[in-house]
Amino acid sequence: MRNHLDALEDLWARLHAGLIGKRFARYRSMSRTPWTTLTEARTQSKFADLFELRGPLVGRWGLELAERGDESGTQPAGAWLQISDLAPVRGMERASHLRLLLPDDTSVATIAALGEWAINHLPLWWGSAGFVFHHTSGTMFTAHTRMAALAKRYWTVQIQDMTSLQWDALRGMPGVNWLTLIGDGFAQSKGLDAERFQAEIAALATEGVFNRRGAHGVAFAAGVGPLQGDINVGEDIRPYAQVARRLQPLLLTQHTPLFGPFAKPDVLSAWLSRLSGPKAWLDCGVAAD
């Protein structure tokens, strides 16, 4: 991420004009626990200077911006932006990431604008936007057990474990979301032509699947707005399934084991392929909520 200071400066300017003024009030380095108040004077600084991006990357650099920080200082609350830049370990590359969590009622226009910004400003590998499960308290075993039960009901809510994805994200995506962003380099690494599968998905416009080309990749939208995929109320998730089927070569078929039910390879595999092959997930022995 630190190699793309122009893009981060542009994002900072946009956040300062919008989300910073409305929501973000605290920040911290990921190597330091305490939250610091983000004053107006500091927001006028250059992004690289404010958040210490100068100099070589040794191991890891990270930044968090949050609406609030809890009393312990360990968990952000409300809107949250995380930028993590990871150096290789013993010659093995790791995936850096930019992650923005916003309230469930955030407008479709805001989410779409962020996706469009990403494919036009960052040479990204892949990305997604829509509903995700987010662990905020308790053990990871408890959180993933709860997520597994909820995932049996809410089929289009993603699970993104950032620890495992630092390695797994370089091999593929853990499924699609409402917006799915595919970088040109990622498509080429899989022997695919981004223009070709963009044309294939463009043919699905009558079925509610849309696409947009950017300077660094393609964004696909599964419908007019994000869904939770609630099977109890019969939400139509066919556009998500259409995108998943077309992008199958780019999706992970194996994932680093997680916790709870997702520590079992068959459960994790069934969840990863739930949109393109729903029977395995339907038959999977995870209690629905």
N, C-alpha and C positions, 0 to 999 in steps of 0.2 A: 504493500500500500504506500510506503514511503517513497517509492519510485514514481508516484503519480501525484506530486504535490499540486500541480495545476488543477487537476480534477478535484482534489480535496479542498483546495482554496475556493473553487467554484461552489462545491457543496456547502462549505461553511458560509459563503455569502448568501446562499439560498435559505439555509437554516436560520441565519441571523435575521433575514427579512421576514421569515414566517414562523417556523416552529420554535426557534430560540426565544423570540420575543413572547410567544404565547405559552410555551410549555417548559422548555429546558431551563433549569435554574441552577444546576450543580454539575460539577465535573470532577473527574479524578483520573490519574494514571492507573492502569491496571496493575502496576507494581506497587501501588500505595493504597492502603485501605481508606483513609478519611476522604470524605467529600468536601470540595471547596466551592463556595458560592461563586457563581458565574456573574460577575458584575458587568454593568453596561460598559464600563471603561475597558474591561478585559476583552469583551466581545469585539471591540474595534480593532484588536490586534490582528496581525497576520496569523493564519492558522498554524503555520509551521513554527513560528516563534512562540505562540501561546502554549502549544502542546509539545514542545521540545522534540521536533522531528529532525533537527539538524544532527549531523554526525552519523557514524556507522551503526548499523543494526546489529546488536549482539544478542542472539537468542530470541528475544521477543520485545515488541513495543506495543502498547495498547492504550486506548482511551475510551472512557465512558462518559456520556452526557446523560443526565437524568432529570426528570421533573422533581423527584425527591429522592433522598437517600434514607434508609431506615436507621433506627437508633443505633444498631450495632455497626452500621457502616458497611455491611457485607452485601446487602441487596438493594438494587435500585428500585424505585417505585414509580408508577405512572409511565409516561413516555420515556423511551430509553434508546440511545444510540451507542453501539459498540463498534469500534474499529480495532482490529487486531492484525498486526504484521508479524509474521513468523519466519525466522531464518531456518535454513535446512538443519537437520540433525544427522551427523555422520554421513553427510553427502546426500541424504534423502530429503527431497523437497516436501514442504508442508503448505497447505492452503491458507493464505491470509483471508480475512473476511471483513465485510462491512454489514452490520445487522441493525435494523431499525425496528423496534417494537412500538406500536401505536395502539390506542384504544380500539375496541371492536367496531365502534361506530364511526371510525375515520372514513371520510368520503372516498368514493371510488376514484374521483378526479385526482385526489392527492396521491393515492397509491399508484395510479397510472402514470402520473407525472414523474414520480420517483423512478419507476421502471424505465420510462423513456430517457430520463437523465442518465441512468446507469448504462444503457446500451449505446449512448452517444458520447459518454465521457470516460468510461473505464474499459480497458481491454480485459473484461471479465472472462472467467472460465464458464461459470453458469450462475444463475440466480433464480429466485422465486419470490412471489409476494401473494399474500392471502392469509388465511387463518393458520396459526400454529399453536401447538401446546407449549407452554412455557413453565418450567420448574422454578418456583420461587421459595419454597421452604420444605423442610423435612429431608430425609435421605433420598438418594437417587433411586434406591430400590422401591421405596414407597411411591415416589413420583412416577416412575415408569410402570408400576403396577396399576396405578390410577389411570395413567395415559392409555394403557392397553385396553382397559375396560371402556374408557370413553371412545377410543378409536374404533371399537366394534359398532358404535352408534354413529359417530361423526367421521365419515369416510374421507372427506377432503381436507381435514385438518392435519397438517404435517407435524412430524416429529423431527426436529433437527438437533441432534446432539453435537454441540460444537467441538467437544473434545475428540470424539472419534472422526468427525468430518475433517479435521486438520489433515488426516491421512486419506480417508475414503473419498473426499470431495474431488481429489485429483483423478480418481478412477471413474466417477460417474455421479449421478444425482439420486438422492433418496426419494424419488417420485416427483410429480408435478404439482403445481398449485394453480390458483386462478391465473396469475401471471407466471409464465415460465420464460426465463431469459437464457439464451444459448449464445455463448461467445463463438466467434468464428474459429479461434484456435482450438477450442474444445471440440467442435464438430469435426475439424480436420484431423484431430488426434484419433478420432474414431473412424477415419476413412470416409466421412460423410461430407457432402456438399451442402452448406447451409442454404444456399439459394434453391437447391432441389427440394429439400424437405419444407422450406418455406412455401414453395409453390404447391406442394402436396396439401399442406394445411390450409392454404388460401382457398382451395377447392371446398373446404368444409365451412365456409362462411354461412351457408344456408342452414347449417346445423348449430350455429352459435359459437363458432370458433373463429377468432380474428388474429391478425398478426401485424407487426410493424417492424420495419427495417431500421437499424441504427448504424452508426459508423463502425461499431465494434461487434455487432451481433444482431440477433432477432428476438423480439418479444412476442409470445403467443398468449392470447387471452381466452380462457375457457368460459365463455359467456359474458354477460354484461356487467357482472360484479362477483365478488368472492362469495362462496357458499361454505357452510360447515358440513354439507353432505349428510344431513340428519336423516337416516333411513326410517326413523319413527314417524316423520311427517312427509316422507316421499319426495324429498328434494331431487330435482332432475340433475344428476351428475354426469349425464352422457357427454357433454362437452369436455369435461375433465378426462373421461375415459378415451375419447377420441385423440386428445393430445398425447396421453400416455402411450397409446398404441403406436402413434406415428413416431414418437421419440424413444421407443423401446431400446434401440441400440445405445442410447446415452444414459440409461437408468442403471443404477446399481442392482445387481441380482444377489450380491452378498454384501453384508455390512458387518463392521466390527460389532460383536455382541454387546448389547446394552445391559439393562438391569431388569429385574422382575421377569415377567413372561418373555420379554424381548431378549433375554439371555439364551433362550432356546432358538437354535438356528431355524427350525421349521416355522416357528411363530413369526420370527423376524422376516423370513423370506415370504411368508404369506401376506404379511402387512405390506412389504415393498411392492408386491405384484397385485395388490387388491383391486386396482382399477382396470388393469388389463386382463386379469384372471380372477374374478371375484369369488369363485367357489371355494378356493383354499382358505380365504379369510373368513368366509361365512361358516365353514366347517371347523375353523380353528377353535380350540378349547380355551377361549378367554371369555370370562363372564361379561355380558353386556350390562351397561349401567341402567 
